[in-house]
Amino acid sequence: MVYSKATACLFIMLLLAPAIMAADPDPLQDFCVADLDDNAVRVNGYPCVPQSEAGDDFLFSSKLARGGNTSTPNGSAVTRLDVTEFPGENTQGISMNRVDFAPGGTNPPHIHPRATEIGLVVKGELLVGIIGSNESGNRLYSRLVRAGENFLIPRGLMHFQFNTGDTEATMFVSFNSQNPGIVFVPLTLFGSDPPIPTPVLTRALRVDAGVVELLKSRFAGGSFQAS
């Protein structure tokens, strides 16, 4: 009886393993161009536009050919090419962004909860930092990445990029998800809606209430971007 229970548990674990370990689900057709209609029913993604109506434009995009305006509080501009901007990515488990940096600009600390990220610096040089979990002692892994060099961000780890040079910098990043998700660390803590109670943050961050209120005022309204 003990053996049969153990066998049954193992069998259930093997059945569940693909669902637990998978990222985006595998496609069941050549393509599924996303129907971005707000009234469309969504189940963990977007429904498909009928193939007879899809055309062929969904396979091509020039959006990342041009950079964004880096005159922002962060000194950076993110041009996204996720499924909402490139509907042909739907069910393909991939997306891509371009990030441009002014001198001294930063892509501030953030997390992608649903994707691993790989990046290529194509212009300038960037200080890339990845912060490990408690398992690694919250170690900071960082390196100055120059044009032509790559970096890897494991799924779910906090990371940032900072332009250390005196000229503009540009990077392209790819994700193994059509919608990697973004959790902005400063905005999450100080710009949530409704706000996190100040006593929670004063105790967690070990600072006075005045410091927390100042930071909340800087992130009010949810104005932020990262990639």
BATI-566364 format. One record per residue (C-alpha): x, y, z. Coordinates in steps of 0.001 Angstrom, whole numbers, padded with zeros to 6 digits, always signed. Example, Ala and Ser with C-alpha at 12.3 -4.5 7.8 and 13.67 -1.06 7.14 Angstrom:
// residues 2
+012300-004500+007800/+013670-001060+007140/
// end
This chain:
// residues 227
+000000+000000+000000/+002855+002399+000849/+004523+001636-002468/+001319+002279-004424/+000761+005666-002703/+004322+006724-003455/+003939+005633-007048/+000686+007557-007380/+002282+010718-005932/+005229+010416-008317/+002882+009942-011266/+000908+013075-010323/+004128+015090-009955/+005278+013992-013414/+001953+015036-014884/+002084+018437-013207/+005778+019116-013868/+005347+020596-017376/+002677+022984-016118/+004797+024008-013140/+008030+024455-015097/+006698+025918-018338/+006923+029557-019341/+004531+030564-022121/+002545+027594-023483/+003661+026036-026755/+001702+027136-029837/-000713+024656-031389/-000686+026298-034839/+001758+028147-037104/+000645+031505-035767/-002088+033109-033691/-002150+036829-034387/-003450+038479-031233/-006931+039940-031278/-006332+043039-029152/-010006+044024-029070/-010829+045119-025519/-014066+043133-025711/-012346+039871-026656/-012352+037116-024048/-008819+036436-022774/-007574+033276-021109/-003886+033646-020185/-003165+035475-023422/-005081+036778-026430/-007504+035017-028764/-006551+034611-032425/-007566+036750-035331/-008991+034398-038021/-006089+033302-040225/-007960+034403-043331/-007926+037974-041950/-004373+038028-040584/-002521+039073-043773/+001274+039039-043454/+002133+042338-041742/+002083+040582-038370/+005431+038960-039221/+007283+042251-039668/+007884+045396-037615/+010145+048447-037821/+009181+049888-034451/+012579+049261-032848/+014414+051009-035691/+013941+054346-033923/+014824+055202-030354/+012649+057093-027900/+013045+060454-026198/+015510+060132-023311/+014490+063464-021760/+012737+061654-018918/+013310+061617-015148/+015283+058379-015581/+017241+059649-018578/+016133+056621-020586/+013435+055624-023079/+011932+052167-023510/+010475+051157-026893/+008495+047972-026333/+007779+045244-028822/+005643+042937-026733/+002473+041262-027930/+000429+044452-027588/+002762+046180-030070/+003532+043175-032280/+000443+040904-032279/+002229+038187-034257/+004149+037314-031067/+000990+035866-029562/+001603+032226-028458/+005225+032374-029713/+006765+032909-026259/+009045+035762-027269/+009226+039575-027212/+011827+042304-027557/+012527+045855-026370/+014867+048680-027241/+016192+050980-024514/+018030+054251-025195/+020024+056070-022521/+021163+059666-022194/+024564+060137-020519/+024013+059251-016869/+020617+057720-017665/+019364+054636-015879/+016929+051802-016377/+016068+051611-012674/+015768+048470-010534/+012934+046244-011723/+011853+042625-012115/+010317+040584-014932/+008205+037959-013148/+007466+035879-016240/+010636+035863-018338/+014373+035439-018592/+016037+038339-020420/+019073+038472-022689/+020483+041780-023861/+022900+043200-026406/+024516+046617-026023/+024811+048141-029497/+026071+051618-028624/+028024+053071-025716/+028586+051189-022478/+026273+050256-019623/+026802+049174-016056/+024524+046143-015752/+023614+044925-012283/+021707+041801-011227/+020788+041248-007576/+020513+037658-006444/+017910+036305-004038/+018432+035458-000376/+019831+032166-001619/+022901+034018-002922/+023071+036389+000047/+021519+039158-002077/+024754+039358-004020/+025159+042082-006625/+026508+040756-009914/+027654+043669-012056/+029855+044456-015005/+030479+047249-017473/+029020+045937-020751/+030281+047560-023944/+028934+047688-027484/+028833+044213-029011/+028652+042448-025635/+025746+040551-024070/+024240+040097-020638/+021734+037662-019130/+019049+038387-016524/+017594+035244-014891/+013836+035218-014563/+012484+037062-011523/+015759+038672-010390/+015991+042397-009767/+018273+044233-012203/+019227+047626-013599/+021346+049323-016261/+023178+052629-015944/+024952+054634-018655/+028372+055384-017202/+029634+057116-020343/+029420+060702-021553/+027641+059716-024789/+024289+058069-025522/+023920+054300-025182/+021479+051793-026665/+020624+048183-025906/+018207+045607-027290/+016749+042933-025015/+014753+039785-025728/+012459+037810-023433/+011201+034240-023515/+007638+035468-023051/+005255+037474-025201/+004383+039430-022038/+007255+039295-019526/+005637+041659-017035/+007399+044427-015154/+007548+045178-011426/+009120+048596-010854/+010723+048436-007419/+010569+052152-006472/+007102+052600-007948/+005806+049428-006320/+006930+050579-002892/+006110+054279-003090/+003549+054692-005867/+001113+051817-005379/-002631+052472-005548/-003832+052495-002845/-000543+053325-001122/+001256+050957+001207/+000672+052260+004758/+003551+054450+005853/+004111+052534+009163/+004725+049372+007132/+007426+051081+005075/+009042+052892+008007/+009460+049585+009830/+010531+047614+006750/+013012+050252+005507/+014083+051458+008967/+013617+055133+008161/+011487+057962+009526/+007970+058602+008268/+009133+061883+006702/+011507+059995+004400/+008724+057631+003298/+006315+060488+002635/+008955+062322+000592/+009537+059249-001554/+005793+058712-001994/+005463+062268-003263/+008150+061612-005886/+006309+058592-007312/+002732+059781-007010/+000719+059259-010158/+002604+056144-011300/+004972+057913-013736/+007749+055416-014370/+009220+053108-016984/+011752+050322-017189/+012579+047316-019325/
// end
